[in-house]
Structure formats: structure tokens, C-alpha cells
């Protein structure tokens, strides 16, 4: 799978967060970038999964010389254990081109505050700046440093109990992929939750745009977050504690 040196990696969640980010990120009018759309579908038969394939959309921002500058990968959401197989397959495809540098992955997550341990502060609606945690894996490149300057370093005690995040974190460590995670808390405000959730999405989008040369347009955001349903209770989940 051909990708740009910078890859924004999203998961198509049921709330539409990934779609909202992808739709609102577009070429800056002052740049020569054009957007090209693609789609991928990969077999999971190597993992013994014959009834399902991993799929998703790919958006490339290409300059007037045909060079790929930024790629947005929006992968369909899967539950564990299929998630690990699907994610491994997609990451292998992204990094299979040995003739080019390994891309830097920018991975935003919106996580319920109940799943963020070690940071219990809830903000009031009059505290204007959303809190976005940023953490990097791998070498400190220019884009990594720019992202660190625009986000807050998480405390050492911070723990994120989110299966997709944990799975991604494991793979980028093992595969030694330069990765930057942006983590926003969906319930970090005490009141006016819906409006503030949009502000958190906007803050993440602006950070991504300002460090990739793209533009984030709030008027393109189509997102109607709904109350998350309770987690499923399959017996295997007990293995995760």
C-alpha cells in the first residue's frame, strides 16, 4: 500500500469520530495539494478468518509533482481478537515498501474519561481550552516535536483502558514504527457535554492540520455523538482484567 511520509490513522467508530476528522481535513487553498481517494480490502485467511476481510478508505494529498505528502487511512472497526489480526495486516501493508522511509503515524483517539485512569480532573464549561494529551513512540522528528508543543504530556500515572489503543500501542512498539498518539477525553467537561465534545474534536483536527500542512474546516464536521452502550460481556474479555 503506497502511503505518504505522514499517515493519519483513524478507526471508523460507531460514533463517527473518524469520519468527522477525515471529512473536515482537506487541502489548504494556499497549497498545491490535490486529494485522491482509494479503498483497500485485505484477506484475513492467514489468521484462520475466512468470513471477514479488513477494509477501509485511503485519502492521499498529492502535490503538483505527484509526490504523496499526507495520507489518511480510515480502517473499519473490529473487536478483539479480530482487531489484532486486521491491524497487523494493515500496518504490514503500510510499511511493506522498503524503498522508502517508514512513515510517521499520527493516531487520534477520543476516549471516555471513565477509561482514563490517573487523571481525574473534570473541567467546567468555561474552561475554554480542551485538554489533548500527546505521546510519541520512536525518534523525535520535527513533526513529533511540533505535536509535543501543541499537546500536553500525560502524567506517568496515566493509564488508558481502551482496547484499540492498547492493541495499536503494542504493535507500534513491536514493529518500531514512529507514532504519535493524540488522546482527547470525551467526558472531560462537567456540563454542556455535546458542545464540548465538538470542541475537543475541533482541537484535535486543528493540531493535525497545523502539523501536516492541511486545513481543518469546522463547517465540514458531520458528527452526532451518542451515548455509548455498555460493553459486551463475552467471557474472553475477562482476560483483559
C-alpha positions, 0 to 999 in steps of 0.5 A: 500500500503506497502511503505518504511520509505522514499517515493519519490513522483513524478507526471508523467508530460507531460514533463517527469520530473518524469520519468527522476528522477525515471529512473536515481535513482537506487541502489548504487553498494556499497549497498545491495539494490535490486529494485522491481517494482509494479503498483497500480490502485485505484477506484475513485467511492467514489468521484462520478468518475466512468470513471477514476481510479488513477494509477501509478508505485511503485519502492521499494529498498529492502535490503538483509533482505527484509526490504523496505528502499526507495520507489518511487511512480510515480502517473499519472497526473490529473487536478483539481478537479480530482487531489484532489480526486486521491491524497487523495486516494493515500496518504490514501493508503500510510499511511493506515498501522498503524503498522508502522511509517508514512513515510517521503515524499520527493516531487520534483517539477520543476516549471516555474519561471513565477509561482514563485512569490517573487523571481525574480532573473534570473541567467546567464549561468555561474552561475554554481550552480542551485538554489533548494529551500527546505521546510519541513512540520512536525518534523525535522528528520535527513533526513529533516535536511540533505535536509535543508543543501543541499537546500536553504530556500525560502524567506517568500515572496515566493509564488508558483502558481502551482496547484499540489503543492498547492493541495499536500501542503494542504493535507500534512498539513491536514493529518500531514504527514512529507514532504519535498518539493524540488522546482527547477525553470525551467526558472531560467537561462537567456540563454542556457535554455535546458542545464540548465534545465538538470542541475537543474534536475541533482541537484535535483536527486543528493540531493535525492540520497545523502539523501536516500542512492541511486545513481543518474546516469546522463547517465540514464536521458531520458528527452526532455523538451518542451515548455509548452502550455498555460493553459486551460481556463475552467471557474472553474479555475477562482476560483483559482484567 
